[in-house]
């Protein structure tokens, strides 16, 4: 159940929608359409409905407009331990879906016209960090703050979309 909800999130369009709500933002589908211009409005409605059914977003306001009702959506509060309650198999399934989405996104980029890895700042790497738990949590908070700050930026002609994926994997403990 938990993994199926999280798989709803891992769809590229639904991820864009969710990111549009980060920071307590409330948006109509028309506002989402202005922000996510590569997705037709009827598709946005379909994806919003999937997020509603999964309990990830909710209608927070309704405004009557010319015989219809415009709905305003926002992220719904989630239990903070939802991710922690998943089984090992659910985590593996979810990570596989996450990795597949990354691969598809990268393949789409490098197959596109004008892909320039250096100009576009494309990179992928694995770094080994030697940190205490306290140092690690401080690092994650700093990075997270910077990411949330950048996610607050509204679309503008001079801004380009960049996807940043994070994966944190501790070294496996070996049992001798």
C-alpha positions as CSV (number, residue, x, y, z in Angstrom):
1,X,0.0,0.0,0.0
2,X,2.7,2.5,1.0
3,X,4.9,1.6,-2.0
4,X,1.9,1.9,-4.4
5,X,1.3,5.5,-3.1
6,X,4.9,6.3,-3.5
7,X,4.9,4.9,-7.0
8,X,2.2,7.4,-7.8
9,X,4.6,10.2,-6.8
10,X,7.5,8.8,-9.0
11,X,5.8,9.7,-12.2
12,X,7.6,12.6,-13.9
13,X,4.4,14.8,-14.3
14,X,3.1,14.1,-10.9
15,X,6.5,14.8,-9.4
16,X,6.4,18.2,-11.2
17,X,3.0,18.9,-9.7
18,X,4.0,17.9,-6.2
19,X,7.1,20.1,-6.5
20,X,4.9,23.0,-7.5
21,X,3.2,22.8,-4.1
22,X,6.4,22.7,-2.0
23,X,6.6,25.4,0.6
24,X,2.9,25.4,1.4
25,X,2.0,26.7,-2.0
26,X,-1.7,26.5,-3.2
27,X,-2.4,26.3,-6.9
28,X,-5.2,25.9,-9.4
29,X,-4.8,23.6,-12.4
30,X,-4.6,26.8,-14.5
31,X,-1.7,28.0,-12.4
32,X,0.0,24.5,-12.7
33,X,-0.5,24.7,-16.5
34,X,1.4,28.0,-16.5
35,X,4.2,26.5,-14.5
36,X,4.3,23.1,-16.2
37,X,3.9,24.2,-19.8
38,X,5.0,20.9,-21.5
39,X,1.9,19.1,-20.1
40,X,-1.5,19.7,-21.6
41,X,-4.2,20.9,-19.2
42,X,-6.4,17.8,-19.5
43,X,-3.4,15.7,-18.6
44,X,-2.8,17.9,-15.5
45,X,-6.4,17.3,-14.4
46,X,-5.9,13.5,-14.8
47,X,-2.7,13.6,-12.8
48,X,-4.2,15.8,-10.1
49,X,-7.0,13.3,-9.7
50,X,-4.6,10.5,-9.2
51,X,-2.8,12.5,-6.5
52,X,-6.2,13.2,-4.9
53,X,-7.1,9.5,-5.0
54,X,-3.7,8.6,-3.4
55,X,-4.4,11.2,-0.7
56,X,-1.3,13.2,-1.5
57,X,-3.0,16.5,-2.4
58,X,-6.3,18.0,-1.3
59,X,-8.7,20.7,-2.3
60,X,-8.2,23.6,0.0
61,X,-10.4,26.2,-1.6
62,X,-13.2,26.5,-4.1
63,X,-14.1,29.6,-6.1
64,X,-17.3,29.9,-8.3
65,X,-16.4,31.2,-11.7
66,X,-18.9,31.6,-14.5
67,X,-21.1,28.7,-13.7
68,X,-18.2,26.3,-12.7
69,X,-16.1,25.9,-9.6
70,X,-12.4,26.5,-9.7
71,X,-10.5,24.3,-7.2
72,X,-7.4,25.2,-5.4
73,X,-5.1,22.4,-4.4
74,X,-2.3,21.9,-1.9
75,X,-0.2,19.1,-0.5
76,X,-1.9,17.1,2.1
77,X,0.0,16.5,5.4
78,X,1.6,13.0,5.4
79,X,2.6,10.9,8.3
80,X,6.4,11.4,8.7
81,X,7.1,7.8,9.2
82,X,5.3,6.5,6.0
83,X,8.6,5.8,4.2
84,X,10.0,4.1,7.3
85,X,7.1,1.6,7.5
86,X,7.8,0.1,4.1
87,X,9.1,-3.5,3.8
88,X,12.5,-4.4,2.3
89,X,10.7,-5.6,-0.8
90,X,8.6,-2.3,-1.1
91,X,11.8,-0.3,-0.8
92,X,13.5,-2.3,-3.5
93,X,10.5,-2.0,-5.8
94,X,10.3,1.7,-5.2
95,X,14.0,2.3,-5.7
96,X,13.8,0.3,-8.9
97,X,11.0,2.6,-10.1
98,X,13.0,5.7,-9.0
99,X,16.1,4.4,-10.9
100,X,14.1,3.7,-14.0
101,X,12.7,7.2,-13.9
102,X,16.2,8.6,-13.7
103,X,17.4,6.5,-16.6
104,X,14.5,7.5,-18.7
105,X,15.0,11.2,-17.9
106,X,18.7,11.0,-18.8
107,X,18.1,9.1,-22.0
108,X,15.5,11.7,-23.1
109,X,18.0,14.5,-22.4
110,X,21.0,12.9,-24.2
111,X,18.8,11.9,-27.1
112,X,17.5,15.5,-27.5
113,X,18.8,18.0,-30.0
114,X,21.5,20.3,-28.6
115,X,22.3,18.3,-25.5
116,X,25.6,19.7,-24.2
117,X,26.6,18.0,-20.9
118,X,29.2,20.6,-20.0
119,X,27.1,23.7,-20.7
120,X,24.0,22.2,-19.0
121,X,26.0,21.1,-16.0
122,X,25.2,17.4,-16.3
123,X,27.0,15.1,-14.0
124,X,26.7,11.9,-12.0
125,X,29.1,10.6,-9.4
126,X,29.5,8.7,-6.2
127,X,31.4,10.3,-3.4
128,X,32.4,8.5,-0.2
129,X,32.0,10.7,2.9
130,X,33.5,10.0,6.2
131,X,31.2,11.8,8.7
132,X,29.7,11.3,12.1
133,X,26.0,11.0,12.3
134,X,25.9,14.6,13.6
135,X,28.0,15.9,10.7
136,X,25.9,13.9,8.2
137,X,22.6,15.3,9.5
138,X,24.0,18.9,9.5
139,X,25.2,18.3,5.8
140,X,21.8,17.0,4.8
141,X,20.0,20.0,6.4
142,X,22.2,22.5,4.6
143,X,21.8,20.8,1.3
144,X,18.1,20.4,1.8
145,X,17.7,24.1,2.7
146,X,19.5,25.1,-0.5
147,X,17.4,22.7,-2.6
148,X,14.1,23.9,-1.1
149,X,15.2,27.5,-1.7
150,X,15.9,26.8,-5.4
151,X,12.6,24.9,-5.7
152,X,10.8,28.1,-4.6
153,X,11.8,29.8,-7.8
154,X,9.0,30.5,-10.2
155,X,9.5,29.7,-13.9
156,X,11.0,32.6,-15.9
157,X,12.5,32.8,-19.4
158,X,16.0,33.0,-18.1
159,X,15.5,29.9,-15.8
160,X,16.1,26.3,-17.1
161,X,14.7,23.2,-15.4
162,X,17.4,21.1,-13.8
163,X,16.7,17.8,-12.2
164,X,18.6,17.0,-9.0
165,X,18.3,13.4,-7.7
166,X,19.7,12.4,-4.4
167,X,20.5,8.9,-3.2
168,X,22.1,8.3,0.1
169,X,23.3,4.8,0.8
170,X,25.4,3.9,3.9
171,X,28.1,1.4,3.5
172,X,26.7,-2.1,4.2
173,X,27.9,-3.6,7.5
174,X,29.8,-6.8,7.0
175,X,29.1,-9.7,9.4
176,X,32.3,-11.7,10.0
